Amino acid sequence: MRTKNTVDPREVQAGSDAFQAHEKRDAIYKVSTFLVDHFWGDPPQMADALGVLLLVWNNAFYRYGLFDYDALERVLRANMAGLNKFRMRGIETLGGEDEEPITALFAAFLDGLAIAEGKSKGFRSPVSVAKALHLLAPGFFPLWDDKIAKGYRCHYSHDPSGQYIQFMKISKGMAESLRGKVETRGSSLLKVIDEYNYAKFTKEWI
């Protein structure tokens, strides 16, 4: 486990290349990104667009029950002003003043994306929150999963919003060290970092 927020650009590039070679579900990411952009400002349609990705990328969680699209729509509607601002930002702009609004936003999406039916009703997924936030502000909010969070010692079993902010700080340091040194292929730098994290920690391709 690294102790610094920097990483060898060649390793990140190798991870991103491995992701592109092995991970076929990235088509879902492209479709969801397009839909969110197309329907931006229309919460019902945005909720549908987020669902396209979440029900594929986090199907291990939602196989126990779906979230309530109406609840997600209400979260989007209530937070559009903040989301508009975050959408225009890059991770390098993260500052201490962002911690309170990010904590509130994370908590709102935890509720909005909770399983709404069946025996697992009320179960919440910090992974789903990060995926949704990333689609809404792809240059600012990083993606994570169980293995990635553990790899960076930011696991969300306790204080998920606080751990996510810590993960954002780590991602900020990585982005600052990688800017202009890896291929982004038209995506955000955070997407490339996630491809590396997924290849390294989730799949162990590198």
C-alpha positions as protocol buffer text, in pm:
chain_id: "A"
residue {
  index: 1
  type: MET
  ca { x: 0 y: 0 z: 0 }
}
residue {
  index: 2
  type: ARG
  ca { x: 139 y: 338 z: -103 }
}
residue {
  index: 3
  type: THR
  ca { x: 177 y: 605 z: 160 }
}
residue {
  index: 4
  type: LYS
  ca { x: 177 y: 899 z: -85 }
}
residue {
  index: 5
  type: ASN
  ca { x: -92 y: 1033 z: -317 }
}
residue {
  index: 6
  type: THR
  ca { x: 134 y: 993 z: -619 }
}
residue {
  index: 7
  type: VAL
  ca { x: 169 y: 696 z: -849 }
}
residue {
  index: 8
  type: ASP
  ca { x: 388 y: 604 z: -1145 }
}
residue {
  index: 9
  type: PRO
  ca { x: 213 y: 727 z: -1464 }
}
residue {
  index: 10
  type: ARG
  ca { x: 337 y: 416 z: -1646 }
}
residue {
  index: 11
  type: GLU
  ca { x: 158 y: 195 z: -1395 }
}
residue {
  index: 12
  type: VAL
  ca { x: -162 y: 396 z: -1429 }
}
residue {
  index: 13
  type: GLN
  ca { x: -140 y: 377 z: -1807 }
}
residue {
  index: 14
  type: ALA
  ca { x: -87 y: 2 z: -1788 }
}
residue {
  index: 15
  type: GLY
  ca { x: -392 y: -32 z: -1567 }
}
residue {
  index: 16
  type: SER
  ca { x: -606 y: 181 z: -1798 }
}
residue {
  index: 17
  type: ASP
  ca { x: -487 y: -19 z: -2098 }
}
residue {
  index: 18
  type: ALA
  ca { x: -572 y: -345 z: -1919 }
}
residue {
  index: 19
  type: PHE
  ca { x: -918 y: -211 z: -1839 }
}
residue {
  index: 20
  type: GLN
  ca { x: -979 y: -120 z: -2202 }
}
residue {
  index: 21
  type: ALA
  ca { x: -866 y: -466 z: -2311 }
}
residue {
  index: 22
  type: HIS
  ca { x: -1071 y: -668 z: -2060 }
}
residue {
  index: 23
  type: GLU
  ca { x: -1371 y: -469 z: -1942 }
}
residue {
  index: 24
  type: LYS
  ca { x: -1658 y: -481 z: -2190 }
}
residue {
  index: 25
  type: ARG
  ca { x: -1915 y: -312 z: -1965 }
}
residue {
  index: 26
  type: ASP
  ca { x: -1763 y: 29 z: -2036 }
}
residue {
  index: 27
  type: ALA
  ca { x: -2027 y: 65 z: -2307 }
}
residue {
  index: 28
  type: ILE
  ca { x: -2280 y: 111 z: -2025 }
}
residue {
  index: 29
  type: TYR
  ca { x: -2069 y: 394 z: -1885 }
}
residue {
  index: 30
  type: LYS
  ca { x: -2064 y: 568 z: -2222 }
}
residue {
  index: 31
  type: VAL
  ca { x: -2439 y: 533 z: -2267 }
}
residue {
  index: 32
  type: SER
  ca { x: -2515 y: 652 z: -1913 }
}
residue {
  index: 33
  type: THR
  ca { x: -2279 y: 948 z: -1948 }
}
residue {
  index: 34
  type: PHE
  ca { x: -2448 y: 1049 z: -2272 }
}
residue {
  index: 35
  type: LEU
  ca { x: -2796 y: 1020 z: -2118 }
}
residue {
  index: 36
  type: VAL
  ca { x: -2706 y: 1221 z: -1808 }
}
residue {
  index: 37
  type: ASP
  ca { x: -2559 y: 1495 z: -2027 }
}
residue {
  index: 38
  type: HIS
  ca { x: -2857 y: 1492 z: -2263 }
}
residue {
  index: 39
  type: PHE
  ca { x: -3118 y: 1508 z: -1987 }
}
residue {
  index: 40
  type: TRP
  ca { x: -2926 y: 1736 z: -1751 }
}
residue {
  index: 41
  type: GLY
  ca { x: -3168 y: 1952 z: -1553 }
}
residue {
  index: 42
  type: ASP
  ca { x: -3456 y: 1705 z: -1590 }
}
residue {
  index: 43
  type: PRO
  ca { x: -3450 y: 1499 z: -1265 }
}
residue {
  index: 44
  type: PRO
  ca { x: -3690 y: 1219 z: -1376 }
}
residue {
  index: 45
  type: GLN
  ca { x: -3488 y: 1152 z: -1690 }
}
residue {
  index: 46
  type: MET
  ca { x: -3160 y: 1187 z: -1501 }
}
residue {
  index: 47
  type: ALA
  ca { x: -3278 y: 926 z: -1251 }
}
residue {
  index: 48
  type: ASP
  ca { x: -3348 y: 687 z: -1538 }
}
residue {
  index: 49
  type: ALA
  ca { x: -3003 y: 756 z: -1684 }
}
residue {
  index: 50
  type: LEU
  ca { x: -2833 y: 680 z: -1352 }
}
residue {
  index: 51
  type: GLY
  ca { x: -3032 y: 360 z: -1323 }
}
residue {
  index: 52
  type: VAL
  ca { x: -2894 y: 236 z: -1656 }
}
residue {
  index: 53
  type: LEU
  ca { x: -2546 y: 224 z: -1506 }
}
residue {
  index: 54
  type: LEU
  ca { x: -2624 y: 135 z: -1145 }
}
residue {
  index: 55
  type: LEU
  ca { x: -2830 y: -172 z: -1224 }
}
residue {
  index: 56
  type: VAL
  ca { x: -2539 y: -309 z: -1429 }
}
residue {
  index: 57
  type: TRP
  ca { x: -2233 y: -185 z: -1242 }
}
residue {
  index: 58
  type: ASN
  ca { x: -2377 y: -261 z: -898 }
}
residue {
  index: 59
  type: ASN
  ca { x: -2603 y: -552 z: -986 }
}
residue {
  index: 60
  type: ALA
  ca { x: -2454 y: -757 z: -701 }
}
residue {
  index: 61
  type: PHE
  ca { x: -2621 y: -514 z: -461 }
}
residue {
  index: 62
  type: TYR
  ca { x: -2947 y: -444 z: -644 }
}
residue {
  index: 63
  type: ARG
  ca { x: -3025 y: -810 z: -714 }
}
residue {
  index: 64
  type: TYR
  ca { x: -3175 y: -804 z: -364 }
}
residue {
  index: 65
  type: GLY
  ca { x: -3415 y: -523 z: -456 }
}
residue {
  index: 66
  type: LEU
  ca { x: -3431 y: -200 z: -655 }
}
residue {
  index: 67
  type: PHE
  ca { x: -3403 y: 157 z: -539 }
}
residue {
  index: 68
  type: ASP
  ca { x: -3701 y: 391 z: -565 }
}
residue {
  index: 69
  type: TYR
  ca { x: -3670 y: 606 z: -878 }
}
residue {
  index: 70
  type: ASP
  ca { x: -3906 y: 864 z: -729 }
}
residue {
  index: 71
  type: ALA
  ca { x: -3683 y: 895 z: -421 }
}
residue {
  index: 72
  type: LEU
  ca { x: -3376 y: 939 z: -641 }
}
residue {
  index: 73
  type: GLU
  ca { x: -3561 y: 1200 z: -845 }
}
residue {
  index: 74
  type: ARG
  ca { x: -3639 y: 1395 z: -527 }
}
residue {
  index: 75
  type: VAL
  ca { x: -3272 y: 1386 z: -425 }
}
residue {
  index: 76
  type: LEU
  ca { x: -3166 y: 1512 z: -767 }
}
residue {
  index: 77
  type: ARG
  ca { x: -3426 y: 1788 z: -766 }
}
residue {
  index: 78
  type: ALA
  ca { x: -3331 y: 1905 z: -416 }
}
residue {
  index: 79
  type: ASN
  ca { x: -2959 y: 1914 z: -498 }
}
residue {
  index: 80
  type: MET
  ca { x: -2948 y: 2043 z: -856 }
}
residue {
  index: 81
  type: ALA
  ca { x: -2791 y: 2377 z: -759 }
}
residue {
  index: 82
  type: GLY
  ca { x: -2499 y: 2206 z: -588 }
}
residue {
  index: 83
  type: LEU
  ca { x: -2466 y: 1944 z: -860 }
}
residue {
  index: 84
  type: ASN
  ca { x: -2448 y: 2216 z: -1123 }
}
residue {
  index: 85
  type: LYS
  ca { x: -2147 y: 2364 z: -945 }
}
residue {
  index: 86
  type: PHE
  ca { x: -1970 y: 2032 z: -884 }
}
residue {
  index: 87
  type: ARG
  ca { x: -2026 y: 1927 z: -1246 }
}
residue {
  index: 88
  type: MET
  ca { x: -1808 y: 2214 z: -1368 }
}
residue {
  index: 89
  type: ARG
  ca { x: -1515 y: 2134 z: -1139 }
}
residue {
  index: 90
  type: GLY
  ca { x: -1209 y: 1910 z: -1145 }
}
residue {
  index: 91
  type: ILE
  ca { x: -1085 y: 1706 z: -850 }
}
residue {
  index: 92
  type: GLU
  ca { x: -781 y: 1933 z: -815 }
}
residue {
  index: 93
  type: THR
  ca { x: -1010 y: 2211 z: -692 }
}
residue {
  index: 94
  type: LEU
  ca { x: -1121 y: 2010 z: -388 }
}
residue {
  index: 95
  type: GLY
  ca { x: -1083 y: 2215 z: -68 }
}
residue {
  index: 96
  type: GLY
  ca { x: -1176 y: 2205 z: 298 }
}
residue {
  index: 97
  type: GLU
  ca { x: -1484 y: 2416 z: 236 }
}
residue {
  index: 98
  type: ASP
  ca { x: -1626 y: 2133 z: 23 }
}
residue {
  index: 99
  type: GLU
  ca { x: -1638 y: 1876 z: 300 }
}
residue {
  index: 100
  type: GLU
  ca { x: -1969 y: 1984 z: 454 }
}
residue {
  index: 101
  type: PRO
  ca { x: -2168 y: 2001 z: 127 }
}
residue {
  index: 102
  type: ILE
  ca { x: -2015 y: 1673 z: 5 }
}
residue {
  index: 103
  type: THR
  ca { x: -2109 y: 1503 z: 334 }
}
residue {
  index: 104
  type: ALA
  ca { x: -2468 y: 1623 z: 300 }
}
residue {
  index: 105
  type: LEU
  ca { x: -2486 y: 1522 z: -67 }
}
residue {
  index: 106
  type: PHE
  ca { x: -2341 y: 1177 z: 5 }
}
residue {
  index: 107
  type: ALA
  ca { x: -2597 y: 1120 z: 282 }
}
residue {
  index: 108
  type: ALA
  ca { x: -2883 y: 1227 z: 56 }
}
residue {
  index: 109
  type: PHE
  ca { x: -2781 y: 986 z: -217 }
}
residue {
  index: 110
  type: LEU
  ca { x: -2731 y: 705 z: 34 }
}
residue {
  index: 111
  type: ASP
  ca { x: -3100 y: 741 z: 117 }
}
residue {
  index: 112
  type: GLY
  ca { x: -3212 y: 801 z: -240 }
}
residue {
  index: 113
  type: LEU
  ca { x: -3035 y: 491 z: -370 }
}
residue {
  index: 114
  type: ALA
  ca { x: -3129 y: 257 z: -82 }
}
residue {
  index: 115
  type: ILE
  ca { x: -3306 y: -69 z: -165 }
}
residue {
  index: 116
  type: ALA
  ca { x: -3675 y: 10 z: -150 }
}
residue {
  index: 117
  type: GLU
  ca { x: -3835 y: -335 z: -152 }
}
residue {
  index: 118
  type: GLY
  ca { x: -3798 y: -691 z: -27 }
}
residue {
  index: 119
  type: LYS
  ca { x: -3606 y: -835 z: 265 }
}
residue {
  index: 120
  type: SER
  ca { x: -3314 y: -597 z: 206 }
}
residue {
  index: 121
  type: LYS
  ca { x: -3531 y: -284 z: 214 }
}
residue {
  index: 122
  type: GLY
  ca { x: -3335 y: 8 z: 358 }
}
residue {
  index: 123
  type: PHE
  ca { x: -2990 y: -134 z: 275 }
}
residue {
  index: 124
  type: ARG
  ca { x: -2759 y: 140 z: 150 }
}
residue {
  index: 125
  type: SER
  ca { x: -2461 y: 125 z: -85 }
}
residue {
  index: 126
  type: PRO
  ca { x: -2172 y: 375 z: -68 }
}
residue {
  index: 127
  type: VAL
  ca { x: -2054 y: 219 z: -394 }
}
residue {
  index: 128
  type: SER
  ca { x: -2376 y: 321 z: -569 }
}
residue {
  index: 129
  type: VAL
  ca { x: -2344 y: 672 z: -430 }
}
residue {
  index: 130
  type: ALA
  ca { x: -1994 y: 715 z: -570 }
}
residue {
  index: 131
  type: LYS
  ca { x: -2098 y: 579 z: -910 }
}
residue {
  index: 132
  type: ALA
  ca { x: -2396 y: 815 z: -925 }
}
residue {
  index: 133
  type: LEU
  ca { x: -2197 y: 1118 z: -813 }
}
residue {
  index: 134
  type: HIS
  ca { x: -1925 y: 1040 z: -1066 }
}
residue {
  index: 135
  type: LEU
  ca { x: -2174 y: 1031 z: -1352 }
}
residue {
  index: 136
  type: LEU
  ca { x: -2316 y: 1363 z: -1234 }
}
residue {
  index: 137
  type: ALA
  ca { x: -1975 y: 1531 z: -1194 }
}
residue {
  index: 138
  type: PRO
  ca { x: -1719 y: 1306 z: -1369 }
}
residue {
  index: 139
  type: GLY
  ca { x: -1426 y: 1539 z: -1319 }
}
residue {
  index: 140
  type: PHE
  ca { x: -1483 y: 1587 z: -949 }
}
residue {
  index: 141
  type: PHE
  ca { x: -1624 y: 1273 z: -785 }
}
residue {
  index: 142
  type: PRO
  ca { x: -1413 y: 952 z: -806 }
}
residue {
  index: 143
  type: LEU
  ca { x: -1546 y: 598 z: -834 }
}
residue {
  index: 144
  type: TRP
  ca { x: -1472 y: 323 z: -583 }
}
residue {
  index: 145
  type: ASP
  ca { x: -1578 y: -27 z: -483 }
}
residue {
  index: 146
  type: ASP
  ca { x: -1509 y: -255 z: -188 }
}
residue {
  index: 147
  type: LYS
  ca { x: -1162 y: -365 z: -298 }
}
residue {
  index: 148
  type: ILE
  ca { x: -1054 y: -19 z: -413 }
}
residue {
  index: 149
  type: ALA
  ca { x: -1165 y: 138 z: -85 }
}
residue {
  index: 150
  type: LYS
  ca { x: -972 y: -126 z: 109 }
}
residue {
  index: 151
  type: GLY
  ca { x: -670 y: -78 z: -117 }
}
residue {
  index: 152
  type: TYR
  ca { x: -652 y: 287 z: -15 }
}
residue {
  index: 153
  type: ARG
  ca { x: -747 y: 221 z: 349 }
}
residue {
  index: 154
  type: CYS
  ca { x: -1067 y: 420 z: 313 }
}
residue {
  index: 155
  type: HIS
  ca { x: -1322 y: 146 z: 363 }
}
residue {
  index: 156
  type: TYR
  ca { x: -1678 y: 263 z: 406 }
}
residue {
  index: 157
  type: SER
  ca { x: -1800 y: 13 z: 668 }
}
residue {
  index: 158
  type: HIS
  ca { x: -1776 y: 303 z: 913 }
}
residue {
  index: 159
  type: ASP
  ca { x: -1840 y: 673 z: 836 }
}
residue {
  index: 160
  type: PRO
  ca { x: -1885 y: 624 z: 459 }
}
residue {
  index: 161
  type: SER
  ca { x: -1907 y: 994 z: 376 }
}
residue {
  index: 162
  type: GLY
  ca { x: -1593 y: 1072 z: 577 }
}
residue {
  index: 163
  type: GLN
  ca { x: -1408 y: 784 z: 413 }
}
residue {
  index: 164
  type: TYR
  ca { x: -1521 y: 902 z: 71 }
}
residue {
  index: 165
  type: ILE
  ca { x: -1387 y: 1250 z: 136 }
}
residue {
  index: 166
  type: GLN
  ca { x: -1056 y: 1095 z: 238 }
}
residue {
  index: 167
  type: PHE
  ca { x: -1060 y: 895 z: -85 }
}
residue {
  index: 168
  type: MET
  ca { x: -1127 y: 1217 z: -275 }
}
residue {
  index: 169
  type: LYS
  ca { x: -820 y: 1374 z: -117 }
}
residue {
  index: 170
  type: ILE
  ca { x: -608 y: 1079 z: -225 }
}
residue {
  index: 171
  type: SER
  ca { x: -757 y: 1098 z: -575 }
}
residue {
  index: 172
  type: LYS
  ca { x: -681 y: 1470 z: -587 }
}
residue {
  index: 173
  type: GLY
  ca { x: -315 y: 1405 z: -513 }
}
residue {
  index: 174
  type: MET
  ca { x: -302 y: 1134 z: -778 }
}
residue {
  index: 175
  type: ALA
  ca { x: -468 y: 1358 z: -1036 }
}
residue {
  index: 176
  type: GLU
  ca { x: -226 y: 1640 z: -965 }
}
residue {
  index: 177
  type: SER
  ca { x: 68 y: 1406 z: -1020 }
}
residue {
  index: 178
  type: LEU
  ca { x: -78 y: 1250 z: -1338 }
}
residue {
  index: 179
  type: ARG
  ca { x: -210 y: 1554 z: -1524 }
}
residue {
  index: 180
  type: GLY
  ca { x: -72 y: 1547 z: -1880 }
}
residue {
  index: 181
  type: LYS
  ca { x: 114 y: 1218 z: -1822 }
}
residue {
  index: 182
  type: VAL
  ca { x: -152 y: 958 z: -1912 }
}
residue {
  index: 183
  type: GLU
  ca { x: -395 y: 914 z: -2200 }
}
residue {
  index: 184
  type: THR
  ca { x: -751 y: 1010 z: -2109 }
}
residue {
  index: 185
  type: ARG
  ca { x: -910 y: 895 z: -2437 }
}
residue {
  index: 186
  type: GLY
  ca { x: -1167 y: 1171 z: -2412 }
}
residue {
  index: 187
  type: SER
  ca { x: -1272 y: 1078 z: -2058 }
}
residue {
  index: 188
  type: SER
  ca { x: -1200 y: 1257 z: -1733 }
}
residue {
  index: 189
  type: LEU
  ca { x: -870 y: 1196 z: -1556 }
}
residue {
  index: 190
  type: LEU
  ca { x: -1070 y: 1048 z: -1267 }
}
residue {
  index: 191
  type: LYS
  ca { x: -1213 y: 787 z: -1505 }
}
residue {
  index: 192
  type: VAL
  ca { x: -860 y: 685 z: -1604 }
}
residue {
  index: 193
  type: ILE
  ca { x: -760 y: 665 z: -1237 }
}
residue {
  index: 194
  type: ASP
  ca { x: -1065 y: 444 z: -1174 }
}
residue {
  index: 195
  type: GLU
  ca { x: -969 y: 218 z: -1464 }
}
residue {
  index: 196
  type: TYR
  ca { x: -627 y: 180 z: -1303 }
}
residue {
  index: 197
  type: ASN
  ca { x: -778 y: 117 z: -959 }
}
residue {
  index: 198
  type: TYR
  ca { x: -1021 y: -137 z: -1101 }
}
residue {
  index: 199
  type: ALA
  ca { x: -747 y: -318 z: -1291 }
}
residue {
  index: 200
  type: LYS
  ca { x: -513 y: -320 z: -992 }
}
residue {
  index: 201
  type: PHE
  ca { x: -736 y: -377 z: -689 }
}
residue {
  index: 202
  type: THR
  ca { x: -1065 y: -518 z: -816 }
}
residue {
  index: 203
  type: LYS
  ca { x: -946 y: -751 z: -1094 }
}
residue {
  index: 204
  type: GLU
  ca { x: -571 y: -777 z: -1025 }
}
residue {
  index: 205
  type: TRP
  ca { x: -493 y: -755 z: -1395 }
}
residue {
  index: 206
  type: ILE
  ca { x: -170 y: -569 z: -1321 }
}
